[in-house]
Amino acid sequence: MPKLKTKKSVKKRFKLTKNGKVKMNKAGRRHLMAVKNGKRLRSLRKQRMVQGKLAKTMAKLMAPGE
């Protein structure tokens, strides 16, 4: 069976933690910041953990050891 290739788009958007959890940045931070209140902007700064089947899929799409 051939080696799995890294999906470059996934590698740019997601990071694996030391324990193998998948983290990502929240959406909605690119433009139109003036209409969003401070509480919302502060919460958008934080990263979030990906849950469930999506996390398993994204971890598989990233090359092992990345």
TIVO-2410 file (N, C-alpha, C; in nm, 3 decimals):
# residues 66
REC num residu      c1      c2      c3 atome chaine
REC   1      M   0.085  -0.118   0.000     N      A
REC   1      M   0.000   0.000   0.000    CA      A
REC   1      M   0.089   0.125   0.000     C      A
REC   2      P   0.062   0.222  -0.087     N      A
REC   2      P   0.148   0.340  -0.093    CA      A
REC   2      P   0.130   0.432   0.028     C      A
REC   3      K   0.229   0.516   0.047     N      A
REC   3      K   0.222   0.612   0.156    CA      A
REC   3      K   0.110   0.711   0.132     C      A
REC   4      L   0.051   0.761   0.241     N      A
REC   4      L  -0.051   0.866   0.230    CA      A
REC   4      L   0.018   1.000   0.209     C      A
REC   5      K  -0.033   1.078   0.117     N      A
REC   5      K   0.022   1.212   0.095    CA      A
REC   5      K  -0.046   1.311   0.190     C      A
REC   6      T   0.028   1.414   0.227     N      A
REC   6      T  -0.026   1.520   0.310    CA      A
REC   6      T  -0.118   1.607   0.227     C      A
REC   7      K  -0.237   1.639   0.279     N      A
REC   7      K  -0.324   1.738   0.215    CA      A
REC   7      K  -0.276   1.875   0.263     C      A
REC   8      K  -0.215   1.951   0.172     N      A
REC   8      K  -0.152   2.077   0.209    CA      A
REC   8      K  -0.253   2.177   0.264     C      A
REC   9      S  -0.377   2.178   0.211     N      A
REC   9      S  -0.477   2.272   0.259    CA      A
REC   9      S  -0.514   2.241   0.404     C      A
REC  10      V  -0.518   2.114   0.440     N      A
REC  10      V  -0.548   2.074   0.577    CA      A
REC  10      V  -0.433   2.110   0.670     C      A
REC  11      K  -0.312   2.088   0.624     N      A
REC  11      K  -0.193   2.117   0.705    CA      A
REC  11      K  -0.184   2.266   0.739     C      A
REC  12      K  -0.228   2.353   0.646     N      A
REC  12      K  -0.223   2.497   0.670    CA      A
REC  12      K  -0.331   2.542   0.769     C      A
REC  13      R  -0.444   2.474   0.773     N      A
REC  13      R  -0.558   2.519   0.853    CA      A
REC  13      R  -0.565   2.456   0.991     C      A
REC  14      F  -0.508   2.338   1.009     N      A
REC  14      F  -0.520   2.264   1.133    CA      A
REC  14      F  -0.382   2.231   1.189     C      A
REC  15      K  -0.373   2.219   1.322     N      A
REC  15      K  -0.250   2.179   1.388    CA      A
REC  15      K  -0.281   2.063   1.482     C      A
REC  16      L  -0.185   1.972   1.495     N      A
REC  16      L  -0.198   1.862   1.590    CA      A
REC  16      L  -0.126   1.900   1.720     C      A
REC  17      T  -0.191   1.874   1.833     N      A
REC  17      T  -0.126   1.897   1.962    CA      A
REC  17      T  -0.038   1.778   1.994     C      A
REC  18      K   0.036   1.787   2.103     N      A
REC  18      K   0.126   1.679   2.144    CA      A
REC  18      K   0.049   1.549   2.170     C      A
REC  19      N  -0.072   1.561   2.223     N      A
REC  19      N  -0.153   1.444   2.254    CA      A
REC  19      N  -0.235   1.393   2.136     C      A
REC  20      G  -0.220   1.458   2.020     N      A
REC  20      G  -0.290   1.411   1.901    CA      A
REC  20      G  -0.425   1.475   1.877     C      A
REC  21      K  -0.461   1.576   1.958     N      A
REC  21      K  -0.586   1.648   1.934    CA      A
REC  21      K  -0.565   1.745   1.819     C      A
REC  22      V  -0.675   1.782   1.753     N      A
REC  22      V  -0.667   1.872   1.638    CA      A
REC  22      V  -0.724   2.007   1.679     C      A
REC  23      K  -0.646   2.114   1.654     N      A
REC  23      K  -0.695   2.249   1.685    CA      A
REC  23      K  -0.698   2.333   1.558     C      A
REC  24      M  -0.786   2.434   1.559     N      A
REC  24      M  -0.805   2.520   1.442    CA      A
REC  24      M  -0.843   2.660   1.488     C      A
REC  25      N  -0.824   2.756   1.398     N      A
REC  25      N  -0.869   2.892   1.423    CA      A
REC  25      N  -1.017   2.903   1.391     C      A
REC  26      K  -1.085   2.995   1.459     N      A
REC  26      K  -1.226   3.016   1.434    CA      A
REC  26      K  -1.245   3.098   1.307     C      A
REC  27      A  -1.359   3.079   1.244     N      A
REC  27      A  -1.391   3.153   1.121    CA      A
REC  27      A  -1.449   3.289   1.156     C      A
REC  28      G  -1.443   3.383   1.060     N      A
REC  28      G  -1.508   3.512   1.076    CA      A
REC  28      G  -1.416   3.622   1.123     C      A
REC  29      R  -1.287   3.608   1.100     N      A
REC  29      R  -1.189   3.705   1.151    CA      A
REC  29      R  -1.121   3.782   1.037     C      A
REC  30      R  -1.168   3.768   0.914     N      A
REC  30      R  -1.096   3.825   0.800    CA      A
REC  30      R  -1.132   3.972   0.772     C      A
REC  31      H  -1.259   4.006   0.781     N      A
REC  31      H  -1.301   4.142   0.746    CA      A
REC  31      H  -1.430   4.175   0.820     C      A
REC  32      L  -1.478   4.299   0.803     N      A
REC  32      L  -1.599   4.348   0.871    CA      A
REC  32      L  -1.587   4.342   1.023     C      A
REC  33      M  -1.470   4.380   1.073     N      A
REC  33      M  -1.446   4.374   1.217    CA      A
REC  33      M  -1.517   4.485   1.293     C      A
REC  34      A  -1.545   4.595   1.226     N      A
REC  34      A  -1.606   4.709   1.295    CA      A
REC  34      A  -1.747   4.680   1.343     C      A
REC  35      V  -1.817   4.590   1.278     N      A
REC  35      V  -1.955   4.561   1.318    CA      A
REC  35      V  -1.963   4.454   1.427     C      A
REC  36      K  -1.851   4.389   1.458     N      A
REC  36      K  -1.850   4.285   1.561    CA      A
REC  36      K  -1.807   4.347   1.694     C      A
REC  37      N  -1.875   4.309   1.802     N      A
REC  37      N  -1.841   4.368   1.931    CA      A
REC  37      N  -1.715   4.306   1.991     C      A
REC  38      G  -1.663   4.369   2.095     N      A
REC  38      G  -1.535   4.329   2.152    CA      A
REC  38      G  -1.535   4.188   2.207     C      A
REC  39      K  -1.644   4.149   2.270     N      A
REC  39      K  -1.652   4.015   2.327    CA      A
REC  39      K  -1.641   3.909   2.218     C      A
REC  40      R  -1.707   3.936   2.106     N      A
REC  40      R  -1.704   3.842   1.994    CA      A
REC  40      R  -1.564   3.834   1.933     C      A
REC  41      L  -1.497   3.949   1.920     N      A
REC  41      L  -1.363   3.951   1.862    CA      A
REC  41      L  -1.262   3.880   1.952     C      A
REC  42      R  -1.276   3.896   2.083     N      A
REC  42      R  -1.187   3.827   2.176    CA      A
REC  42      R  -1.204   3.676   2.167     C      A
REC  43      S  -1.329   3.633   2.151     N      A
REC  43      S  -1.351   3.488   2.141    CA      A
REC  43      S  -1.301   3.433   2.008     C      A
REC  44      L  -1.302   3.517   1.903     N      A
REC  44      L  -1.252   3.472   1.773    CA      A
REC  44      L  -1.100   3.458   1.771     C      A
REC  45      R  -1.032   3.527   1.863     N      A
REC  45      R  -0.886   3.517   1.870    CA      A
REC  45      R  -0.840   3.378   1.914     C      A
REC  46      K  -0.920   3.315   1.998     N      A
REC  46      K  -0.882   3.186   2.055    CA      A
REC  46      K  -0.897   3.075   1.953     C      A
REC  47      Q  -0.816   2.972   1.970     N      A
REC  47      Q  -0.829   2.855   1.884    CA      A
REC  47      Q  -0.928   2.760   1.949     C      A
REC  48      R  -0.983   2.670   1.869     N      A
REC  48      R  -1.074   2.571   1.925    CA      A
REC  48      R  -1.033   2.432   1.883     C      A
REC  49      M  -1.074   2.335   1.962     N      A
REC  49      M  -1.045   2.195   1.932    CA      A
REC  49      M  -1.153   2.140   1.840     C      A
REC  50      V  -1.112   2.060   1.746     N      A
REC  50      V  -1.207   1.995   1.655    CA      A
REC  50      V  -1.253   1.867   1.722     C      A
REC  51      Q  -1.384   1.840   1.716     N      A
REC  51      Q  -1.443   1.727   1.786    CA      A
REC  51      Q  -1.486   1.617   1.691     C      A
REC  52      G  -1.492   1.498   1.740     N      A
REC  52      G  -1.558   1.387   1.672    CA      A
REC  52      G  -1.490   1.336   1.546     C      A
REC  53      K  -1.575   1.296   1.451     N      A
REC  53      K  -1.528   1.232   1.329    CA      A
REC  53      K  -1.443   1.327   1.244     C      A
REC  54      L  -1.476   1.456   1.246     N      A
REC  54      L  -1.399   1.554   1.169    CA      A
REC  54      L  -1.254   1.558   1.218     C      A
REC  55      A  -1.234   1.549   1.349     N      A
REC  55      A  -1.098   1.551   1.405    CA      A
REC  55      A  -1.019   1.430   1.358     C      A
REC  56      K  -1.084   1.315   1.355     N      A
REC  56      K  -1.017   1.191   1.311    CA      A
REC  56      K  -0.979   1.201   1.165     C      A
REC  57      T  -1.070   1.256   1.083     N      A
REC  57      T  -1.043   1.272   0.940    CA      A
REC  57      T  -0.928   1.367   0.916     C      A
REC  58      M  -0.928   1.483   0.983     N      A
REC  58      M  -0.823   1.583   0.963    CA      A
REC  58      M  -0.687   1.529   1.008     C      A
REC  59      A  -0.685   1.453   1.117     N      A
REC  59      A  -0.559   1.396   1.164    CA      A
REC  59      A  -0.503   1.296   1.064     C      A
REC  60      K  -0.592   1.224   0.997     N      A
REC  60      K  -0.547   1.125   0.898    CA      A
REC  60      K  -0.494   1.195   0.773     C      A
REC  61      L  -0.553   1.309   0.735     N      A
REC  61      L  -0.511   1.380   0.616    CA      A
REC  61      L  -0.375   1.449   0.632     C      A
REC  62      M  -0.340   1.478   0.758     N      A
REC  62      M  -0.206   1.533   0.784    CA      A
REC  62      M  -0.108   1.416   0.788     C      A
REC  63      A   0.009   1.437   0.737     N      A
REC  63      A   0.109   1.330   0.734    CA      A
REC  63      A   0.148   1.293   0.878     C      A
REC  64      P   0.180   1.168   0.902     N      A
REC  64      P   0.224   1.127   1.037    CA      A
REC  64      P   0.348   1.206   1.079     C      A
REC  65      G   0.350   1.249   1.203     N      A
REC  65      G   0.465   1.322   1.255    CA      A
REC  65      G   0.462   1.470   1.224     C      A
REC  66      E   0.354   1.522   1.167     N      A
REC  66      E   0.346   1.665   1.135    CA      A
REC  66      E   0.285   1.739   1.251     C      A
***
